[in-house]
């Protein structure tokens, strides 16, 4: 007689279970979107497939929910890193601090930011388009901050604030990619020190 007992997933509230399943799906994406199947997600989350199907009708619904969640959380992290004014810090220090906060956010959620900054093969077009839309909004905000910062610093009226905004965003994105691809070499402190030096060079 077989006395082996089948393991069942611990019962969780639906919202908690949903987050667990989306986390499991996210952890699989670095290997490529084609690795994200209902079976692989259930196995990664250590649940049975019926538990997964209770919350997501199919793979498409699961992927859509995951990408919506990650796009929203990435946007929140970027907005949280940006200064709103220069009342307590100089513009150059504020920008350097923003990059430090952003890089730390990338390190705290590397799977999310690989999806945004280093999208794997098979990343849905809709998600890429959503990222570009958010990026455009962030760029507009950074350009406004750059113009305000140049005015605050003075004697830099001839510097193009729009191009400076593009350069600032590109520098932040480069920092994020470096800390994802080679975190031992490009540490947050090293990246922040470099950005600080660049920012102070504007003076």
N, C-alpha and C positions, 0 to 999 in steps of 0.2 A: 504494500500500500504506500502511495507517494504522500509523504507528510509535508512536502515543501509548500510553504505558504506564499501566495502571491503578494507582492508589495503594492500597496496602494498609495497614491499621492496624499500627503497630509491635506486635510480640508482647509481651504482658505476662502476668505470673502472674495467675491467675484473681481473687485477692482484690484485686490492684491494679487490674485491669480493672473489677471490680465497683464499686470506689470511684470510678473515673473516670466510669463511666456514671451513677452516682447523683449525682455532682457536676453532671454535664451536665443531668440532670433537674431538680435543684434550681435551677439558674440560669434555667430556663425558667418556673418557677412564678410569679414576680412578674407575668408577663403573663396569668396565669390558668391554672387546672388544665386547661382544655380545650386549651391549647397543648402540653401534655405528651403526645405520642404516641410510639409506637415509632420512627416515621420521624424526628420532630423531635429526639429524644434521640440517635439514631444520627448524625444530621447535626451536632448540637452537639458530640458527642464525636469527630467525624471518624472514625467507624468504619462498616463495612457493617452492614446489619440482621442478617445471620446471626451476627455477633459479639455483638450485643445479645441475640439470641434464644438464644444458647448459655448465657447466664447468667440470663435472665428469660423465662419462658414467654410472658408477655403483659403488657399495660399494667398491669393490676390488680396483678400480682405485683411489678412495678417500683415502682409508687406505694406499695404496702404496705411494701416494703423501705426505701424512701426515708423515709417518715414514721416508721417504727420507729427508723431511725438518727438522724434529726434530733431526735426526742423524747428519746431517750437522751442524746444529746450536750448538748442544751439543759439537761436535768436535771443533768448532771454540772457544767456551767458555773455553774448557780445554786447548787448545793450547795458548790462550791469558793469561791464569793464570800462565803458566810455565815460569821461568826465562830463558833467553838465554845465560847469562854469569853472572859472579860475580864481574863485574867491579865496581859497586856502592854499593853492599851489600855483606855481608858475606854469605857463603852457607847456614848456619843455618837460618839466617834472611830471605834469599830469599825463602827457603822452607816454612817457617811459613807464609810469605806474600802470597805465591802461594795458600796455603790452605785457607787463609782468602778470597782471590779473588774468589776461586772456590766455597766456601760455600755461599758467597754473590750471585754468579751466580745461584746457586741452589735455593736460596730464591727468586730471581727475576723471575725464570721460574719453579715453583714447579711441574707443570703438566708434563713438559718436563723431568725433572729429576726423577720423580716417574717412568716414562716409562723406563728410562735407569737403575736406581739403584734399583727400586722396581717394576719390570715388573709385571703387573696384569695377572691373568689367561687368556689364550687365546692370549697372545702376539705372533705374528707370528715368526716361527723359523728363517725366513730370517732376521728379525730385530735383534733378539738375536745374530745371527751369525755376523751381521754387527757391532753390539756393541762390540763383542769380538775381531773382527778384528781391530777396532779403538783402543780398550784397549791395544792390543798387541803393536801397534805402539807407543802409549803414554808411555807404560812401557819401551820400548826400549829407548825412549828419556829420561825418568827419570833415567834409569840405567846409561846412558852416563853422565847426570848431576851429579848423585851421585858419579861417579868415578872422575869427574872433581872437585867436591866439596871436596872430601876426600883429593885429591892432594893439593887443595888450603889450607885446614886446616892444613895439615901436621901431622905427628906422628900417623896417622891412617892407615898406609899401610896394616895392617893385617886385616882390616875390609872388608868384602865381599861386593863389590859395587852392585853386582847383587841382593843379598838378601836385601841390604839396599833399592834398588830401589823398590823391591816388597813391603817392609814394608812401604815405603813412599806412594805408591799408595794405599795400603790397608788402611792406616790411613786417607788419603784424602777421599776415598770412604765411610769409616765408618762415617766420619764427615758429609758427604752429607746425608747419611741415617738418622743420628740422628737429623739433623736439619729439615728433612722432617717429621719424625715420632713424634718428641717432641720438636718443636721449642721454646717453652717457657722455657723448662728446659735446652736444649742445644743450647744456643745462639751462634751466630758467634764469639762474643768476648770471650766466655768461651772456645770454641773449638780452636780458634786461640791462646789463652794463653796456653792451654795444649800442642798444637803442638810446640809452641815456646819453652816451657820448655823441651820437648822431644828432639827437634833439638839442643838446646844449651847443652843438656846433652852429646852430642857426643864429645864435647870438653874435 
